Structure formats: structure tokens, C-alpha cells
Amino acid sequence: MVGDKATLPFELTYSEKPGVDSKGMKRLAVIVKPQNVQEITSSIKEMGLEATIYDVKGTGKDKERIASGRGSGTAELAYTTRKVVATVVKSSDTKEVVERMKKALSGEKAAVMISPVDDLVML
């Protein structure tokens, strides 16, 4: 593992030490239902970007239909399962990437968290 040339899952320039070359980037993290992950990742790949996908659990109002041998019922879930699809883009591309994500979801709701990336340093 020591000699591996690992890269992070996005196409950006890295520096050997912190500097000003990496300034002006944003991390986009969109929270979606598991069935919408394919649409989001496809829209990101179309732009030549890559993404990291995280499983997350949160509280919500979702209910699940449960069936057993004797009957069925509805149970309120203790948590909801969602996915976070994260990528890093240049600040100037943020609006375009968000618009493509929105278009890919075709009316489904999602939340996009946009945070600044001060620097990327290769370790």
C-alpha cells in the first residue's frame, strides 16, 4: 500500500503542501433516496467528475409496510436510509453541476450541501 499512487475520486490538481493553487473549489454533497443514486452519479459522470457515495441514516416520517404469515401492518421506522453523493468541483462550475443534478432527479426532492474547500493536499 505504501507505494500505491492513490488518487481521490475527483479530477483536480493537488499540491504537495498547502498553497493558493487549490483555492476556489466547492464540495457538493447531495442527500438522496437510494433509488435516485444512479441518476445523480450519471449526471456527475457526464461532466467528467467522480463522486463518493456514503450511506447515512436519519430520523424522518417514513413508514414501512410489513407483512408476516398472519397479516400485514404499517410500522414507523426508527430511521430512514439515505445516500450522500459527494464531489468536488471548481467554484465556477457549482451552479451547472447543481442544475444537472436537479434535472437528473426529475422532480424528486433532494438537499445539496455546498461547502468551501480551502485546499487539497496529497498525502
PERA-V184656 format. One record per run of one state. SS is the DSSP state (A for helix, B for strand, O for the rest). FROM is the first residue (numbers start at 1). LEN is the number of residues. If there is no record, write none. Layout:
# PERA-V184656
{{SS & FROM & LEN} {SS & FROM & LEN}}
This chain:
# PERA-V184656
{{O & 1 & 14} {B & 15 & 1} {O & 16 & 9} {B & 25 & 8} {O & 33 & 1} {A & 34 & 13} {O & 47 & 5} {B & 52 & 7} {O & 59 & 4} {B & 63 & 5} {O & 68 & 4} {B & 72 & 5} {O & 77 & 3} {B & 80 & 11} {A & 91 & 15} {O & 106 & 5} {B & 111 & 7} {O & 118 & 3} {B & 121 & 1} {O & 122 & 2}}
